[in-house]
Amino acid sequence: MIQWPGNNRMALLLTFDFDAESVWLARDPENAGRLGVLSQGLYGARRAVPKLLELLDAEKLPATFFIPGWVAEHHTDRCKEVRDAGYEIGHHGYSHGWADAARPQAECDDFDRGTEALDRFLGVRPVGYRPPGAEITRNTLTMLTDRGMLYNSNMLDDVYPYRHVLPDGRQGPIELPTHWSIGDANYTWNSIRHPKVIQTSEHIFTIWKDEFDAHYEWGALFNLVLHPQMIGRPSRVALLRRFIDYVRGFDGVWIATCADVAAHIASLDTKG
């Protein structure tokens, strides 16, 4: 069990993968000519992010936005709004392309291009990474370690943060694990070529609530993974507000950025 700061019982992360159109372009390059498909991502930049920033500001909550370099390049002003509001910006690759274990150099090249874009367009040098599509390879951890990244956030193998150890014995990044059940993608993601059943907000809230209750009992990390183009729909913003209200009914919940939680876990390493 983790010793959380301030005698808190658990930690909660509000994280947003601000993919915009990049996720659709990475899935299928032919989507570049399918304006209807791309419009889902465009909604994230045009309408969802401002509404989410309004909610976070009204609730005085910290958050982490994982932004691909492509989005920083093509929606620079919106990304600057996130930065200027004081929210952490995490690394999310450049193209939102999924890591391929057979092509490690391609993964590194995309990562480095994303780093350059975030620096050039936003003046930001992220300390943490969320692999696009939650795809991670052994190369990913070596890549992050070689580039001095503090944390990674996508593994599903624990409910407590931990330190990766590379095959060569080196200490890798801090892992901030999550799970498909504590996000929005599995319940709301939809496209005409890959349709899913879109779940009601009540259904999603019940799952999040039950997961939160159990995480609270365990003193765990609740890493909520959200996507503006989905959680930013009108009824879903109301869902997120409802969940925040529920969480605030509990004592000892540390709501923090990914960087803050990772730095705390790293400090525990130092204390030995």
LUMVEXMI-76450 format. One line per field, with one value per residue (C-alpha): residue in one letter; x, y, z; residue number from 1. Coordinates in Angstrom, 3 decimals, padded with zeros to 6 digits. Layout:
N
r c(A ...)
xx c(X ...)
yy c(Y ...)
zz c(Z ...)
k c(NUM ...)
//
This chain:
272
r c(M I Q W P G N N R M A L L L T F D F D A E S V W L A R D P E N A G R L G V L S Q G L Y G A R R A V P K L L E L L D A E K L P A T F F I P G W V A E H H T D R C K E V R D A G Y E I G H H G Y S H G W A D A A R P Q A E C D D F D R G T E A L D R F L G V R P V G Y R P P G A E I T R N T L T M L T D R G M L Y N S N M L D D V Y P Y R H V L P D G R Q G P I E L P T H W S I G D A N Y T W N S I R H P K V I Q T S E H I F T I W K D E F D A H Y E W G A L F N L V L H P Q M I G R P S R V A L L R R F I D Y V R G F D G V W I A T C A D V A A H I A S L D T K G)
xx c(000.000 001.317 002.005 000.283 001.246 -000.690 -002.073 -004.364 -005.908 -005.652 -004.730 -006.919 -005.771 -007.948 -006.232 -007.314 -005.907 -006.384 -006.074 -008.302 -008.164 -004.793 -006.329 -008.496 -005.656 -003.387 -006.014 -006.501 -004.699 -007.688 -009.659 -007.948 -010.642 -013.515 -014.600 -017.387 -014.937 -012.491 -015.262 -015.390 -011.814 -012.443 -015.227 -012.631 -010.623 -013.476 -015.983 -014.940 -011.645 -013.064 -015.974 -013.645 -011.373 -014.426 -015.336 -011.826 -011.522 -014.887 -013.959 -010.379 -008.950 -005.546 -005.389 -002.984 -003.531 -001.628 -001.171 000.283 002.733 000.401 -002.303 000.118 000.992 -002.544 -004.480 -001.783 -004.025 -006.245 -003.217 -001.845 -005.093 -004.474 -000.885 -001.744 -004.446 -001.670 -002.473 000.255 000.944 002.151 003.738 001.460 003.725 003.562 001.174 -000.771 000.610 000.661 004.015 005.213 007.650 009.153 009.978 011.612 013.349 010.050 008.636 011.649 011.444 007.753 008.421 011.273 009.182 006.464 008.992 010.177 006.629 005.575 008.695 008.427 004.714 004.054 007.443 006.737 009.088 006.904 008.167 005.733 004.293 001.112 001.629 -000.996 -003.579 -002.130 000.353 003.743 006.763 010.024 011.571 009.160 010.578 014.173 013.276 011.730 014.637 017.215 015.340 015.020 011.234 009.875 006.806 004.730 000.960 -000.900 -000.123 -002.984 -001.010 -001.533 -003.592 -000.520 002.256 005.600 009.061 009.899 013.180 014.769 016.229 019.721 018.976 018.563 015.716 013.057 010.202 007.532 004.383 000.992 -001.315 -004.940 -007.602 -010.123 -012.963 -011.901 -012.053 -014.483 -013.259 -014.795 -018.199 -018.407 -015.986 -017.811 -017.307 -019.390 -016.823 -016.283 -019.564 -019.980 -022.933 -022.851 -023.454 -025.670 -024.097 -025.819 -024.106 -020.695 -021.200 -022.093 -018.900 -016.726 -018.416 -017.954 -014.329 -013.680 -015.219 -012.958 -009.874 -010.615 -010.849 -007.519 -005.785 -004.971 -004.379 -007.514 -006.227 -009.248 -008.433 -010.664 -010.810 -012.210 -014.002 -015.988 -016.161 -016.708 -020.157 -022.829 -024.236 -020.754 -019.503 -022.446 -021.366 -017.842 -019.173 -021.399 -018.466 -016.315 -019.104 -019.246 -015.489 -015.537 -017.817 -014.819 -012.050 -008.424 -008.535 -005.437 -006.391 -003.139 -001.348 000.505 003.810 002.979 002.105 005.167 007.439 005.970 006.590 010.156 010.684 009.636 012.327 014.869 013.781 014.325)
yy c(000.000 003.452 006.118 009.098 012.666 014.583 011.392 011.009 007.607 007.448 009.458 010.374 011.567 013.410 012.803 013.834 012.436 015.441 013.525 015.664 014.282 012.557 009.378 008.921 009.688 007.212 004.482 004.866 007.417 007.364 009.096 012.278 012.436 011.427 014.673 013.065 010.754 013.583 015.790 013.697 014.682 018.251 018.466 017.749 020.807 023.100 022.591 019.951 021.287 024.755 023.173 020.886 023.795 025.647 022.672 022.212 025.920 026.050 023.036 024.270 020.908 019.919 017.764 016.322 016.644 014.205 015.922 014.463 016.694 016.724 018.316 020.918 021.764 021.889 023.198 025.370 028.061 025.530 023.723 027.040 027.569 024.298 025.309 028.840 027.561 025.788 022.165 019.612 018.649 015.098 013.472 011.441 010.829 012.871 011.065 008.976 005.943 002.719 001.289 -001.672 -003.991 -004.893 -001.234 000.274 003.067 004.232 004.504 006.545 008.804 009.516 010.199 012.581 014.388 014.792 016.197 018.707 019.786 020.282 022.362 024.394 025.180 025.241 025.698 022.588 019.730 016.975 014.739 011.895 009.820 007.994 005.686 006.203 003.448 002.198 000.150 -000.306 -002.440 -003.240 -000.585 002.009 001.719 001.880 004.888 006.727 005.918 007.061 010.351 010.939 010.688 010.561 008.449 006.316 005.879 003.081 -000.308 -002.396 -004.639 -002.927 -000.389 001.125 003.115 001.349 001.716 -000.117 -002.026 -002.541 -005.904 -004.449 -003.635 000.100 001.865 002.907 005.385 005.386 003.624 005.193 002.271 002.458 000.141 000.190 000.288 003.692 005.716 006.723 005.002 001.569 003.102 005.945 005.424 004.800 004.998 003.940 001.307 -000.011 000.543 -000.074 000.128 003.608 003.307 005.575 008.024 006.176 002.942 004.651 006.454 003.203 001.525 004.520 004.794 001.118 001.217 004.368 002.872 -000.176 001.900 004.028 000.930 -000.329 003.055 002.815 005.132 005.971 007.037 008.268 008.264 010.573 011.896 015.383 014.303 011.824 013.107 016.608 015.844 017.764 014.872 013.466 016.763 016.511 012.935 014.060 016.850 014.324 011.995 014.826 015.734 012.119 011.911 015.097 013.389 011.343 012.483 011.799 011.835 013.472 014.864 015.600 015.747 012.744 014.573 015.209 011.571 010.288 012.700 011.477 007.838 008.715 010.399 007.187 005.391 007.885 007.393 003.697)
zz c(000.000 -000.926 001.676 000.086 001.069 003.703 005.237 002.230 001.680 -002.130 -005.223 -008.174 -011.598 -014.095 -017.424 -020.912 -024.150 -026.428 -029.706 -031.968 -035.520 -035.045 -033.649 -036.757 -039.158 -037.397 -037.532 -041.280 -043.499 -045.858 -043.108 -044.280 -046.951 -044.657 -043.109 -041.117 -039.382 -038.701 -037.345 -034.164 -033.424 -034.506 -031.938 -029.277 -030.269 -031.228 -028.422 -025.887 -024.579 -023.774 -021.900 -019.976 -019.098 -017.796 -015.610 -014.254 -013.510 -011.764 -009.635 -009.041 -010.016 -011.399 -014.523 -017.074 -020.826 -023.038 -026.397 -029.618 -031.449 -034.464 -032.320 -030.932 -034.539 -035.942 -032.915 -031.402 -029.949 -028.179 -026.772 -025.552 -023.652 -021.831 -021.098 -020.012 -017.659 -015.768 -016.558 -017.011 -020.619 -021.139 -024.183 -026.475 -029.447 -032.628 -034.966 -032.437 -034.232 -032.246 -031.206 -033.284 -031.515 -034.892 -035.681 -032.570 -034.475 -035.947 -032.423 -031.296 -034.352 -033.745 -030.071 -030.847 -033.446 -030.822 -028.344 -030.922 -031.805 -028.187 -027.575 -030.784 -030.682 -026.935 -025.295 -023.212 -022.337 -020.848 -018.061 -018.716 -021.518 -022.416 -025.409 -028.127 -028.165 -024.861 -026.898 -025.250 -026.151 -024.416 -026.606 -025.181 -021.674 -022.916 -025.083 -022.144 -019.832 -022.374 -022.715 -018.988 -018.765 -015.226 -015.823 -018.180 -017.887 -019.587 -018.029 -016.646 -014.299 -010.935 -009.013 -007.312 -009.012 -009.301 -010.813 -014.042 -014.140 -017.558 -018.656 -018.235 -014.595 -015.008 -013.254 -015.733 -015.432 -012.763 -013.973 -013.285 -014.126 -015.155 -016.591 -019.437 -016.908 -015.543 -018.707 -021.409 -024.583 -024.039 -023.378 -025.884 -028.768 -032.024 -035.776 -038.750 -039.763 -036.230 -034.393 -030.673 -028.345 -026.823 -023.084 -021.017 -018.598 -015.750 -016.760 -016.938 -013.639 -011.889 -013.083 -012.177 -008.780 -007.968 -009.105 -007.085 -003.948 -004.217 -005.040 -001.966 000.216 -001.165 -000.926 -004.612 -007.578 -009.574 -012.998 -014.980 -018.714 -020.747 -024.317 -024.996 -028.170 -026.065 -022.487 -023.886 -025.290 -023.337 -021.317 -020.693 -019.247 -016.862 -016.090 -015.243 -013.023 -011.240 -010.664 -009.315 -006.896 -005.756 -005.190 -003.143 -000.660 000.536 002.852 002.045 -001.760 -003.228 -006.640 -008.428 -011.753 -013.125 -012.596 -008.938 -008.252 -010.137 -008.255 -004.962 -005.870 -006.936 -003.570 -001.806 -003.823 -002.525 001.063 000.537)
k c(1 2 3 4 5 6 7 8 9 10 11 12 13 14 15 16 17 18 19 20 21 22 23 24 25 26 27 28 29 30 31 32 33 34 35 36 37 38 39 40 41 42 43 44 45 46 47 48 49 50 51 52 53 54 55 56 57 58 59 60 61 62 63 64 65 66 67 68 69 70 71 72 73 74 75 76 77 78 79 80 81 82 83 84 85 86 87 88 89 90 91 92 93 94 95 96 97 98 99 100 101 102 103 104 105 106 107 108 109 110 111 112 113 114 115 116 117 118 119 120 121 122 123 124 125 126 127 128 129 130 131 132 133 134 135 136 137 138 139 140 141 142 143 144 145 146 147 148 149 150 151 152 153 154 155 156 157 158 159 160 161 162 163 164 165 166 167 168 169 170 171 172 173 174 175 176 177 178 179 180 181 182 183 184 185 186 187 188 189 190 191 192 193 194 195 196 197 198 199 200 201 202 203 204 205 206 207 208 209 210 211 212 213 214 215 216 217 218 219 220 221 222 223 224 225 226 227 228 229 230 231 232 233 234 235 236 237 238 239 240 241 242 243 244 245 246 247 248 249 250 251 252 253 254 255 256 257 258 259 260 261 262 263 264 265 266 267 268 269 270 271 272)
//
